[in-house]
């Protein structure tokens, strides 16, 4: 059994909820659309966002 798929992907929210001028949350780097859809997303899409999309956005900010 793959443990990474045994648990749901939790929200990356850190409680700093403000969309910046780039359209991404200042705290978690998700877009407003991603935040709104998070609850309806499957684990595959959530995992892609957490493991691929958000690290790319973080790298672009530095």
mmCIF file as Biopython writes it, N, C-alpha, C and O atoms, coordinates in Angstrom:
data_model
#
loop_
_atom_site.group_PDB
_atom_site.id
_atom_site.type_symbol
_atom_site.label_atom_id
_atom_site.label_alt_id
_atom_site.label_comp_id
_atom_site.label_asym_id
_atom_site.label_entity_id
_atom_site.label_seq_id
_atom_site.pdbx_PDB_ins_code
_atom_site.Cartn_x
_atom_site.Cartn_y
_atom_site.Cartn_z
_atom_site.occupancy
_atom_site.B_iso_or_equiv
_atom_site.auth_seq_id
_atom_site.auth_asym_id
_atom_site.pdbx_PDB_model_num
ATOM 1   N N  . UNK A ? 1  ? 0.837   -1.187 0.000  1.0 0.0 1  A 1 
ATOM 2   C CA . UNK A ? 1  ? 0.000   0.000  0.000  1.0 0.0 1  A 1 
ATOM 3   C C  . UNK A ? 1  ? 0.878   1.245  0.000  1.0 0.0 1  A 1 
ATOM 4   O O  . UNK A ? 1  ? 1.844   1.326  0.759  1.0 0.0 1  A 1 
ATOM 5   N N  . UNK A ? 2  ? 0.554   2.196  -0.831 1.0 0.0 2  A 1 
ATOM 6   C CA . UNK A ? 2  ? 1.280   3.458  -0.926 1.0 0.0 2  A 1 
ATOM 7   C C  . UNK A ? 2  ? 0.731   4.418  0.120  1.0 0.0 2  A 1 
ATOM 8   O O  . UNK A ? 2  ? -0.413  4.863  0.021  1.0 0.0 2  A 1 
ATOM 9   N N  . UNK A ? 3  ? 1.548   4.739  1.127  1.0 0.0 3  A 1 
ATOM 10  C CA . UNK A ? 3  ? 1.072   5.605  2.211  1.0 0.0 3  A 1 
ATOM 11  C C  . UNK A ? 3  ? 0.733   7.007  1.750  1.0 0.0 3  A 1 
ATOM 12  O O  . UNK A ? 3  ? -0.152  7.645  2.319  1.0 0.0 3  A 1 
ATOM 13  N N  . UNK A ? 4  ? 1.427   7.504  0.719  1.0 0.0 4  A 1 
ATOM 14  C CA . UNK A ? 4  ? 1.136   8.867  0.263  1.0 0.0 4  A 1 
ATOM 15  C C  . UNK A ? 4  ? -0.264  8.985  -0.318 1.0 0.0 4  A 1 
ATOM 16  O O  . UNK A ? 4  ? -0.833  10.076 -0.340 1.0 0.0 4  A 1 
ATOM 17  N N  . UNK A ? 5  ? -0.827  7.882  -0.788 1.0 0.0 5  A 1 
ATOM 18  C CA . UNK A ? 5  ? -2.185  7.936  -1.315 1.0 0.0 5  A 1 
ATOM 19  C C  . UNK A ? 5  ? -3.222  7.508  -0.283 1.0 0.0 5  A 1 
ATOM 20  O O  . UNK A ? 5  ? -4.422  7.563  -0.552 1.0 0.0 5  A 1 
ATOM 21  N N  . UNK A ? 6  ? -2.770  7.078  0.902  1.0 0.0 6  A 1 
ATOM 22  C CA . UNK A ? 6  ? -3.685  6.620  1.938  1.0 0.0 6  A 1 
ATOM 23  C C  . UNK A ? 6  ? -4.293  7.779  2.722  1.0 0.0 6  A 1 
ATOM 24  O O  . UNK A ? 6  ? -5.311  7.603  3.392  1.0 0.0 6  A 1 
ATOM 25  N N  . UNK A ? 7  ? -3.693  8.942  2.650  1.0 0.0 7  A 1 
ATOM 26  C CA . UNK A ? 7  ? -4.155  10.097 3.397  1.0 0.0 7  A 1 
ATOM 27  C C  . UNK A ? 7  ? -4.522  11.227 2.444  1.0 0.0 7  A 1 
ATOM 28  O O  . UNK A ? 7  ? -3.852  11.422 1.430  1.0 0.0 7  A 1 
ATOM 29  N N  . UNK A ? 8  ? -5.564  11.965 2.755  1.0 0.0 8  A 1 
ATOM 30  C CA . UNK A ? 8  ? -5.943  13.086 1.876  1.0 0.0 8  A 1 
ATOM 31  C C  . UNK A ? 8  ? -4.885  14.189 1.907  1.0 0.0 8  A 1 
ATOM 32  O O  . UNK A ? 8  ? -4.180  14.368 2.900  1.0 0.0 8  A 1 
ATOM 33  N N  . UNK A ? 9  ? -4.794  14.912 0.814  1.0 0.0 9  A 1 
ATOM 34  C CA . UNK A ? 9  ? -3.875  16.044 0.727  1.0 0.0 9  A 1 
ATOM 35  C C  . UNK A ? 9  ? -4.551  17.225 1.411  1.0 0.0 9  A 1 
ATOM 36  O O  . UNK A ? 9  ? -5.598  17.695 0.966  1.0 0.0 9  A 1 
ATOM 37  N N  . UNK A ? 10 ? -3.947  17.698 2.489  1.0 0.0 10 A 1 
ATOM 38  C CA . UNK A ? 10 ? -4.523  18.807 3.244  1.0 0.0 10 A 1 
ATOM 39  C C  . UNK A ? 10 ? -4.236  20.133 2.562  1.0 0.0 10 A 1 
ATOM 40  O O  . UNK A ? 10 ? -3.310  20.243 1.758  1.0 0.0 10 A 1 
ATOM 41  N N  . UNK A ? 11 ? -5.025  21.124 2.884  1.0 0.0 11 A 1 
ATOM 42  C CA . UNK A ? 11 ? -4.852  22.456 2.335  1.0 0.0 11 A 1 
ATOM 43  C C  . UNK A ? 11 ? -3.498  23.028 2.754  1.0 0.0 11 A 1 
ATOM 44  O O  . UNK A ? 11 ? -3.084  22.859 3.901  1.0 0.0 11 A 1 
ATOM 45  N N  . UNK A ? 12 ? -2.813  23.698 1.841  1.0 0.0 12 A 1 
ATOM 46  C CA . UNK A ? 12 ? -1.543  24.342 2.190  1.0 0.0 12 A 1 
ATOM 47  C C  . UNK A ? 12 ? -1.732  25.703 2.873  1.0 0.0 12 A 1 
ATOM 48  O O  . UNK A ? 12 ? -0.759  26.423 3.096  1.0 0.0 12 A 1 
ATOM 49  N N  . UNK A ? 13 ? -2.975  26.053 3.204  1.0 0.0 13 A 1 
ATOM 50  C CA . UNK A ? 13 ? -3.265  27.341 3.826  1.0 0.0 13 A 1 
ATOM 51  C C  . UNK A ? 13 ? -2.462  27.523 5.110  1.0 0.0 13 A 1 
ATOM 52  O O  . UNK A ? 13 ? -2.383  26.615 5.938  1.0 0.0 13 A 1 
ATOM 53  N N  . UNK A ? 14 ? -1.870  28.704 5.267  1.0 0.0 14 A 1 
ATOM 54  C CA . UNK A ? 14 ? -1.114  29.029 6.474  1.0 0.0 14 A 1 
ATOM 55  C C  . UNK A ? 14 ? -1.754  30.183 7.246  1.0 0.0 14 A 1 
ATOM 56  O O  . UNK A ? 14 ? -1.158  30.729 8.174  1.0 0.0 14 A 1 
ATOM 57  N N  . UNK A ? 15 ? -2.968  30.544 6.852  1.0 0.0 15 A 1 
ATOM 58  C CA . UNK A ? 15 ? -3.702  31.579 7.573  1.0 0.0 15 A 1 
ATOM 59  C C  . UNK A ? 15 ? -3.363  33.004 7.182  1.0 0.0 15 A 1 
ATOM 60  O O  . UNK A ? 15 ? -3.830  33.943 7.828  1.0 0.0 15 A 1 
ATOM 61  N N  . UNK A ? 16 ? -2.567  33.190 6.146  1.0 0.0 16 A 1 
ATOM 62  C CA . UNK A ? 16 ? -2.265  34.531 5.623  1.0 0.0 16 A 1 
ATOM 63  C C  . UNK A ? 16 ? -3.021  34.634 4.307  1.0 0.0 16 A 1 
ATOM 64  O O  . UNK A ? 16 ? -2.470  34.354 3.242  1.0 0.0 16 A 1 
ATOM 65  N N  . UNK A ? 17 ? -4.268  35.032 4.384  1.0 0.0 17 A 1 
ATOM 66  C CA . UNK A ? 17 ? -5.177  34.949 3.235  1.0 0.0 17 A 1 
ATOM 67  C C  . UNK A ? 17 ? -5.374  36.316 2.592  1.0 0.0 17 A 1 
ATOM 68  O O  . UNK A ? 17 ? -6.256  37.085 2.974  1.0 0.0 17 A 1 
ATOM 69  N N  . UNK A ? 18 ? -4.533  36.591 1.613  1.0 0.0 18 A 1 
ATOM 70  C CA . UNK A ? 18 ? -4.605  37.862 0.892  1.0 0.0 18 A 1 
ATOM 71  C C  . UNK A ? 18 ? -4.039  37.630 -0.499 1.0 0.0 18 A 1 
ATOM 72  O O  . UNK A ? 18 ? -2.891  37.210 -0.642 1.0 0.0 18 A 1 
ATOM 73  N N  . UNK A ? 19 ? -4.837  37.902 -1.522 1.0 0.0 19 A 1 
ATOM 74  C CA . UNK A ? 19 ? -4.338  37.752 -2.887 1.0 0.0 19 A 1 
ATOM 75  C C  . UNK A ? 19 ? -3.461  38.940 -3.240 1.0 0.0 19 A 1 
ATOM 76  O O  . UNK A ? 19 ? -3.877  40.093 -3.122 1.0 0.0 19 A 1 
ATOM 77  N N  . UNK A ? 20 ? -2.256  38.650 -3.670 1.0 0.0 20 A 1 
ATOM 78  C CA . UNK A ? 20 ? -1.324  39.691 -4.063 1.0 0.0 20 A 1 
ATOM 79  C C  . UNK A ? 20 ? -1.609  40.203 -5.461 1.0 0.0 20 A 1 
ATOM 80  O O  . UNK A ? 20 ? -2.537  39.740 -6.124 1.0 0.0 20 A 1 
ATOM 81  N N  . UNK A ? 21 ? -0.818  41.148 -5.901 1.0 0.0 21 A 1 
ATOM 82  C CA . UNK A ? 21 ? -1.011  41.735 -7.225 1.0 0.0 21 A 1 
ATOM 83  C C  . UNK A ? 21 ? -0.774  40.727 -8.346 1.0 0.0 21 A 1 
ATOM 84  O O  . UNK A ? 21 ? -1.224  40.933 -9.473 1.0 0.0 21 A 1 
ATOM 85  N N  . UNK A ? 22 ? -0.068  39.634 -8.039 1.0 0.0 22 A 1 
ATOM 86  C CA . UNK A ? 22 ? 0.165   38.591 -9.031 1.0 0.0 22 A 1 
ATOM 87  C C  . UNK A ? 22 ? -0.994  37.595 -9.110 1.0 0.0 22 A 1 
ATOM 88  O O  . UNK A ? 22 ? -0.973  36.682 -9.935 1.0 0.0 22 A 1 
ATOM 89  N N  . UNK A ? 23 ? -2.012  37.772 -8.247 1.0 0.0 23 A 1 
ATOM 90  C CA . UNK A ? 23 ? -3.184  36.906 -8.266 1.0 0.0 23 A 1 
ATOM 91  C C  . UNK A ? 23 ? -3.060  35.671 -7.404 1.0 0.0 23 A 1 
ATOM 92  O O  . UNK A ? 23 ? -3.961  34.832 -7.392 1.0 0.0 23 A 1 
ATOM 93  N N  . UNK A ? 24 ? -1.953  35.543 -6.679 1.0 0.0 24 A 1 
ATOM 94  C CA . UNK A ? 24 ? -1.742  34.390 -5.813 1.0 0.0 24 A 1 
ATOM 95  C C  . UNK A ? 24 ? -1.805  34.804 -4.351 1.0 0.0 24 A 1 
ATOM 96  O O  . UNK A ? 24 ? -1.442  35.922 -3.985 1.0 0.0 24 A 1 
ATOM 97  N N  . UNK A ? 25 ? -2.275  33.874 -3.522 1.0 0.0 25 A 1 
ATOM 98  C CA . UNK A ? 25 ? -2.365  34.136 -2.094 1.0 0.0 25 A 1 
ATOM 99  C C  . UNK A ? 25 ? -0.972  34.386 -1.523 1.0 0.0 25 A 1 
ATOM 100 O O  . UNK A ? 25 ? -0.027  33.663 -1.837 1.0 0.0 25 A 1 
ATOM 101 N N  . UNK A ? 26 ? -0.854  35.399 -0.696 1.0 0.0 26 A 1 
ATOM 102 C CA . UNK A ? 26 ? 0.436   35.727 -0.080 1.0 0.0 26 A 1 
ATOM 103 C C  . UNK A ? 26 ? 0.923   34.617 0.853  1.0 0.0 26 A 1 
ATOM 104 O O  . UNK A ? 26 ? 2.127   34.469 1.063  1.0 0.0 26 A 1 
ATOM 105 N N  . UNK A ? 27 ? 0.001   33.840 1.410  1.0 0.0 27 A 1 
ATOM 106 C CA . UNK A ? 27 ? 0.376   32.787 2.348  1.0 0.0 27 A 1 
ATOM 107 C C  . UNK A ? 27 ? 0.688   31.456 1.691  1.0 0.0 27 A 1 
ATOM 108 O O  . UNK A ? 27 ? 1.738   30.870 1.956  1.0 0.0 27 A 1 
ATOM 109 N N  . UNK A ? 28 ? -0.202  30.969 0.841  1.0 0.0 28 A 1 
ATOM 110 C CA . UNK A ? 28 ? -0.049  29.606 0.307  1.0 0.0 28 A 1 
ATOM 111 C C  . UNK A ? 28 ? 0.283   29.556 -1.180 1.0 0.0 28 A 1 
ATOM 112 O O  . UNK A ? 28 ? 0.568   28.478 -1.703 1.0 0.0 28 A 1 
ATOM 113 N N  . UNK A ? 29 ? 0.255   30.668 -1.860 1.0 0.0 29 A 1 
ATOM 114 C CA . UNK A ? 29 ? 0.581   30.797 -3.283 1.0 0.0 29 A 1 
ATOM 115 C C  . UNK A ? 29 ? -0.436  30.169 -4.227 1.0 0.0 29 A 1 
ATOM 116 O O  . UNK A ? 29 ? -0.155  30.007 -5.415 1.0 0.0 29 A 1 
ATOM 117 N N  . UNK A ? 30 ? -1.619  29.811 -3.717 1.0 0.0 30 A 1 
ATOM 118 C CA . UNK A ? 30 ? -2.656  29.315 -4.619 1.0 0.0 30 A 1 
ATOM 119 C C  . UNK A ? 30 ? -3.390  30.496 -5.223 1.0 0.0 30 A 1 
ATOM 120 O O  . UNK A ? 30 ? -3.450  31.578 -4.638 1.0 0.0 30 A 1 
ATOM 121 N N  . UNK A ? 31 ? -3.946  30.272 -6.402 1.0 0.0 31 A 1 
ATOM 122 C CA . UNK A ? 31 ? -4.781  31.296 -7.033 1.0 0.0 31 A 1 
ATOM 123 C C  . UNK A ? 31 ? -6.140  31.298 -6.350 1.0 0.0 31 A 1 
ATOM 124 O O  . UNK A ? 31 ? -6.485  30.346 -5.649 1.0 0.0 31 A 1 
ATOM 125 N N  . UNK A ? 32 ? -6.902  32.346 -6.547 1.0 0.0 32 A 1 
ATOM 126 C CA . UNK A ? 32 ? -8.251  32.407 -5.990 1.0 0.0 32 A 1 
ATOM 127 C C  . UNK A ? 32 ? -9.102  31.253 -6.475 1.0 0.0 32 A 1 
ATOM 128 O O  . UNK A ? 32 ? -9.904  30.704 -5.720 1.0 0.0 32 A 1 
ATOM 129 N N  . UNK A ? 33 ? -8.930  30.885 -7.733 1.0 0.0 33 A 1 
ATOM 130 C CA . UNK A ? 33 ? -9.685  29.781 -8.311 1.0 0.0 33 A 1 
ATOM 131 C C  . UNK A ? 33 ? -9.291  28.452 -7.658 1.0 0.0 33 A 1 
ATOM 132 O O  . UNK A ? 33 ? -10.151 27.616 -7.379 1.0 0.0 33 A 1 
ATOM 133 N N  . UNK A ? 34 ? -8.004  28.260 -7.418 1.0 0.0 34 A 1 
ATOM 134 C CA . UNK A ? 34 ? -7.540  27.035 -6.762 1.0 0.0 34 A 1 
ATOM 135 C C  . UNK A ? 34 ? -8.064  26.948 -5.329 1.0 0.0 34 A 1 
ATOM 136 O O  . UNK A ? 34 ? -8.453  25.877 -4.865 1.0 0.0 34 A 1 
ATOM 137 N N  . UNK A ? 35 ? -8.069  28.073 -4.643 1.0 0.0 35 A 1 
ATOM 138 C CA . UNK A ? 35 ? -8.589  28.110 -3.270 1.0 0.0 35 A 1 
ATOM 139 C C  . UNK A ? 35 ? -10.070 27.748 -3.270 1.0 0.0 35 A 1 
ATOM 140 O O  . UNK A ? 35 ? -10.516 26.935 -2.460 1.0 0.0 35 A 1 
ATOM 141 N N  . UNK A ? 36 ? -10.821 28.345 -4.171 1.0 0.0 36 A 1 
ATOM 142 C CA . UNK A ? 36 ? -12.267 28.109 -4.231 1.0 0.0 36 A 1 
ATOM 143 C C  . UNK A ? 36 ? -12.591 26.658 -4.583 1.0 0.0 36 A 1 
ATOM 144 O O  . UNK A ? 36 ? -13.561 26.101 -4.068 1.0 0.0 36 A 1 
ATOM 145 N N  . UNK A ? 37 ? -11.808 26.054 -5.437 1.0 0.0 37 A 1 
ATOM 146 C CA . UNK A ? 37 ? -12.077 24.694 -5.889 1.0 0.0 37 A 1 
ATOM 147 C C  . UNK A ? 37 ? -11.460 23.610 -5.013 1.0 0.0 37 A 1 
ATOM 148 O O  . UNK A ? 37 ? -11.764 22.431 -5.195 1.0 0.0 37 A 1 
ATOM 149 N N  . UNK A ? 38 ? -10.595 23.984 -4.064 1.0 0.0 38 A 1 
ATOM 150 C CA . UNK A ? 38 ? -9.827  23.008 -3.294 1.0 0.0 38 A 1 
ATOM 151 C C  . UNK A ? 38 ? -10.694 21.898 -2.716 1.0 0.0 38 A 1 
ATOM 152 O O  . UNK A ? 38 ? -10.341 20.724 -2.825 1.0 0.0 38 A 1 
ATOM 153 N N  . UNK A ? 39 ? -11.806 22.243 -2.112 1.0 0.0 39 A 1 
ATOM 154 C CA . UNK A ? 39 ? -12.672 21.266 -1.454 1.0 0.0 39 A 1 
ATOM 155 C C  . UNK A ? 39 ? -13.235 20.249 -2.452 1.0 0.0 39 A 1 
ATOM 156 O O  . UNK A ? 39 ? -13.504 19.107 -2.078 1.0 0.0 39 A 1 
ATOM 157 N N  . UNK A ? 40 ? -13.413 20.640 -3.698 1.0 0.0 40 A 1 
ATOM 158 C CA . UNK A ? 40 ? -13.981 19.754 -4.711 1.0 0.0 40 A 1 
ATOM 159 C C  . UNK A ? 40 ? -12.917 18.985 -5.496 1.0 0.0 40 A 1 
ATOM 160 O O  . UNK A ? 40 ? -13.251 18.064 -6.241 1.0 0.0 40 A 1 
ATOM 161 N N  . UNK A ? 41 ? -11.655 19.345 -5.341 1.0 0.0 41 A 1 
ATOM 162 C CA . UNK A ? 41 ? -10.573 18.679 -6.081 1.0 0.0 41 A 1 
ATOM 163 C C  . UNK A ? 41 ? -10.337 17.279 -5.540 1.0 0.0 41 A 1 
ATOM 164 O O  . UNK A ? 41 ? -10.532 17.005 -4.355 1.0 0.0 41 A 1 
ATOM 165 N N  . UNK A ? 42 ? -9.921  16.415 -6.426 1.0 0.0 42 A 1 
ATOM 166 C CA . UNK A ? 42 ? -9.488  15.085 -6.009 1.0 0.0 42 A 1 
ATOM 167 C C  . UNK A ? 42 ? -8.052  15.144 -5.504 1.0 0.0 42 A 1 
ATOM 168 O O  . UNK A ? 42 ? -7.353  16.136 -5.708 1.0 0.0 42 A 1 
ATOM 169 N N  . UNK A ? 43 ? -7.623  14.082 -4.851 1.0 0.0 43 A 1 
ATOM 170 C CA . UNK A ? 43 ? -6.269  14.056 -4.310 1.0 0.0 43 A 1 
ATOM 171 C C  . UNK A ? 43 ? -5.187  14.155 -5.379 1.0 0.0 43 A 1 
ATOM 172 O O  . UNK A ? 43 ? -4.118  14.710 -5.123 1.0 0.0 43 A 1 
ATOM 173 N N  . UNK A ? 44 ? -5.446  13.627 -6.570 1.0 0.0 44 A 1 
ATOM 174 C CA . UNK A ? 44 ? -4.453  13.706 -7.643 1.0 0.0 44 A 1 
ATOM 175 C C  . UNK A ? 44 ? -4.183  15.155 -8.023 1.0 0.0 44 A 1 
ATOM 176 O O  . UNK A ? 44 ? -3.028  15.554 -8.176 1.0 0.0 44 A 1 
ATOM 177 N N  . UNK A ? 45 ? -5.237  15.940 -8.173 1.0 0.0 45 A 1 
ATOM 178 C CA . UNK A ? 45 ? -5.060  17.352 -8.519 1.0 0.0 45 A 1 
ATOM 179 C C  . UNK A ? 45 ? -4.446  18.129 -7.361 1.0 0.0 45 A 1 
ATOM 180 O O  . UNK A ? 45 ? -3.577  18.974 -7.575 1.0 0.0 45 A 1 
ATOM 181 N N  . UNK A ? 46 ? -4.881  17.857 -6.159 1.0 0.0 46 A 1 
ATOM 182 C CA . UNK A ? 46 ? -4.293  18.522 -4.986 1.0 0.0 46 A 1 
ATOM 183 C C  . UNK A ? 46 ? -2.803  18.219 -4.883 1.0 0.0 46 A 1 
ATOM 184 O O  . UNK A ? 46 ? -1.994  19.118 -4.654 1.0 0.0 46 A 1 
ATOM 185 N N  . UNK A ? 47 ? -2.445  16.947 -5.055 1.0 0.0 47 A 1 
ATOM 186 C CA . UNK A ? 47 ? -1.039  16.551 -4.963 1.0 0.0 47 A 1 
ATOM 187 C C  . UNK A ? 47 ? -0.215  17.258 -6.026 1.0 0.0 47 A 1 
ATOM 188 O O  . UNK A ? 47 ? 0.897   17.707 -5.748 1.0 0.0 47 A 1 
ATOM 189 N N  . UNK A ? 48 ? -0.749  17.365 -7.252 1.0 0.0 48 A 1 
ATOM 190 C CA . UNK A ? 48 ? -0.017  18.063 -8.323 1.0 0.0 48 A 1 
ATOM 191 C C  . UNK A ? 48 ? 0.224   19.525 -7.947 1.0 0.0 48 A 1 
ATOM 192 O O  . UNK A ? 48 ? 1.312   20.056 -8.168 1.0 0.0 48 A 1 
ATOM 193 N N  . UNK A ? 49 ? -0.782  20.164 -7.386 1.0 0.0 49 A 1 
ATOM 194 C CA . UNK A ? 49 ? -0.635  21.564 -6.989 1.0 0.0 49 A 1 
ATOM 195 C C  . UNK A ? 49 ? 0.415   21.703 -5.886 1.0 0.0 49 A 1 
ATOM 196 O O  . UNK A ? 49 ? 1.301   22.553 -5.966 1.0 0.0 49 A 1 
ATOM 197 N N  . UNK A ? 50 ? 0.306   20.858 -4.855 1.0 0.0 50 A 1 
ATOM 198 C CA . UNK A ? 50 ? 1.223   20.955 -3.708 1.0 0.0 50 A 1 
ATOM 199 C C  . UNK A ? 50 ? 2.654   20.577 -4.085 1.0 0.0 50 A 1 
ATOM 200 O O  . UNK A ? 50 ? 3.602   21.224 -3.638 1.0 0.0 50 A 1 
ATOM 201 N N  . UNK A ? 51 ? 2.820   19.541 -4.898 1.0 0.0 51 A 1 
ATOM 202 C CA . UNK A ? 51 ? 4.161   19.033 -5.196 1.0 0.0 51 A 1 
ATOM 203 C C  . UNK A ? 51 ? 4.825   19.666 -6.410 1.0 0.0 51 A 1 
ATOM 204 O O  . UNK A ? 51 ? 6.051   19.655 -6.514 1.0 0.0 51 A 1 
ATOM 205 N N  . UNK A ? 52 ? 4.037   20.220 -7.335 1.0 0.0 52 A 1 
ATOM 206 C CA . UNK A ? 52 ? 4.611   20.780 -8.561 1.0 0.0 52 A 1 
ATOM 207 C C  . UNK A ? 52 ? 4.358   22.275 -8.711 1.0 0.0 52 A 1 
ATOM 208 O O  . UNK A ? 52 ? 5.298   23.055 -8.868 1.0 0.0 52 A 1 
ATOM 209 N N  . UNK A ? 53 ? 3.093   22.673 -8.662 1.0 0.0 53 A 1 
ATOM 210 C CA . UNK A ? 53 ? 2.714   24.049 -8.970 1.0 0.0 53 A 1 
ATOM 211 C C  . UNK A ? 53 ? 3.221   25.027 -7.915 1.0 0.0 53 A 1 
ATOM 212 O O  . UNK A ? 53 ? 3.859   26.023 -8.256 1.0 0.0 53 A 1 
ATOM 213 N N  . UNK A ? 54 ? 2.950   24.761 -6.655 1.0 0.0 54 A 1 
ATOM 214 C CA . UNK A ? 54 ? 3.341   25.707 -5.607 1.0 0.0 54 A 1 
ATOM 215 C C  . UNK A ? 54 ? 4.863   25.864 -5.492 1.0 0.0 54 A 1 
ATOM 216 O O  . UNK A ? 54 ? 5.330   26.991 -5.328 1.0 0.0 54 A 1 
ATOM 217 N N  . UNK A ? 55 ? 5.659   24.784 -5.571 1.0 0.0 55 A 1 
ATOM 218 C CA . UNK A ? 55 ? 7.115   24.981 -5.559 1.0 0.0 55 A 1 
ATOM 219 C C  . UNK A ? 55 ? 7.616   25.819 -6.739 1.0 0.0 55 A 1 
ATOM 220 O O  . UNK A ? 55 ? 8.560   26.594 -6.586 1.0 0.0 55 A 1 
ATOM 221 N N  . UNK A ? 56 ? 6.996   25.673 -7.906 1.0 0.0 56 A 1 
ATOM 222 C CA . UNK A ? 56 ? 7.387   26.494 -9.058 1.0 0.0 56 A 1 
ATOM 223 C C  . UNK A ? 56 ? 7.087   27.964 -8.792 1.0 0.0 56 A 1 
ATOM 224 O O  . UNK A ? 56 ? 7.899   28.837 -9.100 1.0 0.0 56 A 1 
ATOM 225 N N  . UNK A ? 57 ? 5.926   28.229 -8.224 1.0 0.0 57 A 1 
ATOM 226 C CA . UNK A ? 57 ? 5.572   29.624 -7.906 1.0 0.0 57 A 1 
ATOM 227 C C  . UNK A ? 57 ? 6.520   30.196 -6.861 1.0 0.0 57 A 1 
ATOM 228 O O  . UNK A ? 57 ? 6.928   31.353 -6.960 1.0 0.0 57 A 1 
ATOM 229 N N  . UNK A ? 58 ? 6.871   29.399 -5.870 1.0 0.0 58 A 1 
ATOM 230 C CA . UNK A ? 58 ? 7.799   29.851 -4.830 1.0 0.0 58 A 1 
ATOM 231 C C  . UNK A ? 58 ? 9.153   30.193 -5.454 1.0 0.0 58 A 1 
ATOM 232 O O  . UNK A ? 58 ? 9.755   31.212 -5.116 1.0 0.0 58 A 1 
ATOM 233 N N  . UNK A ? 59 ? 9.620   29.357 -6.347 1.0 0.0 59 A 1 
ATOM 234 C CA . UNK A ? 59 ? 10.908  29.587 -7.004 1.0 0.0 59 A 1 
ATOM 235 C C  . UNK A ? 59 ? 10.897  30.863 -7.844 1.0 0.0 59 A 1 
ATOM 236 O O  . UNK A ? 59 ? 11.911  31.554 -7.941 1.0 0.0 59 A 1 
ATOM 237 N N  . UNK A ? 60 ? 9.762   31.171 -8.444 1.0 0.0 60 A 1 
ATOM 238 C CA . UNK A ? 60 ? 9.650   32.377 -9.259 1.0 0.0 60 A 1 
ATOM 239 C C  . UNK A ? 60 ? 9.672   33.639 -8.402 1.0 0.0 60 A 1 
ATOM 240 O O  . UNK A ? 60 ? 10.048  34.707 -8.885 1.0 0.0 60 A 1 
ATOM 241 N N  . UNK A ? 61 ? 9.279   33.528 -7.159 1.0 0.0 61 A 1 
ATOM 242 C CA . UNK A ? 61 ? 9.231   34.696 -6.273 1.0 0.0 61 A 1 
ATOM 243 C C  . UNK A ? 61 ? 10.584  35.083 -5.727 1.0 0.0 61 A 1 
ATOM 244 O O  . UNK A ? 61 ? 10.783  36.220 -5.302 1.0 0.0 61 A 1 
ATOM 245 N N  . UNK A ? 62 ? 11.517  34.147 -5.735 1.0 0.0 62 A 1 
ATOM 246 C CA . UNK A ? 62 ? 12.831  34.436 -5.135 1.0 0.0 62 A 1 
ATOM 247 C C  . UNK A ? 62 ? 13.796  34.981 -6.145 1.0 0.0 62 A 1 
ATOM 248 O O  . UNK A ? 62 ? 14.943  35.276 -5.807 1.0 0.0 62 A 1 
#
